[in-house]
């Protein structure tokens, strides 16, 4: 046996099955809190968590035998990766598993917003038939700015490649990053994609889509200053992390018309576990205002949480653990 693995959060059954097949003994700690985990972690060589609590330096120090920490998902912000890696502990994630789900969700939200689908649906159900007031806009001919061109940003660009649009892609930490022709097998005459500066996106984009991690650098990435720098009104998509967007700045921009509408799968007020939002008896005023705005489409942090991605993320973690044990 390779050793024990602690499963802090529930995941697809294939994760435990795959780890067991590799020779690990999987222990379910779904009801364990931080303190219990700290007291027991010395027994484990592996730890799997989504977002229930932070894996900080104190907890990592308690894992005297830890070889790896895995999170089925894209981000590792709830793990002190630097400290873990300084102790020789590998940190694994699986953005390859949910990038397609996130990109489909972002596109679906954008098309629904352009065509007022949610508002029109509710009106028809209430017996109201408004055609002119729900006239939509077409995506063709628009310029889409993608900020962050990792797994998610690239997948969204691929999904958009069937439209006659221009894509401007910006990633602060990459150069010459545009994918090969193989990533876009059905190029058409109206589709073009360009690596560019953030300033160009702020000057030209009709839609701006965020695909950023949560870091001190990306906190309130969309704020008053960002919006003010944009040359024309735009639509905002955020399927990344809620704290990337300053809610107050978003509300002001919606009121002024500088932001025409927003697609938000994530909210600044989410709890760090991503499992709950309405924990307080009274909603923060900014959130209450946002919920009333029919130019904002919301979903509960589920863009990357399809049935298929749940399975794929589990399989990818198993493959990465296998690669740790059996490197080529």
Buried (B, 14 or more C-beta within 10 A) or exposed (E): EBBBBBBBBEBBEBBBEBBBEBEBBBBEBEEBEBEEBBEBBEEBBBBBBBBBBBBBBEBBBBBEEBBBBBBBBBBBBBBBBEBBEEEEBBBBBBBBBBBBBBBBBBBBBBBBBBBBBBBBEEBEEEEEEEEEEBEEBEBEEBBBBBBBBBBBBBBBBBBBBBBBBBBBBBBEEBEEBBEEEEEBEEEEEEBBBEBBEBEBBBBBBBBBBBBBBBEEEBBBBBBBEBBEEBEEBBBBBBBBBBBBBBBBBBBBBBEEEBBBBBBBBBBBBBEEEBBEBEEEEEBEEBBEBBEEBEBBBBBBBBBBBBEEBBBBBBBBBBBBBBEBEEEE
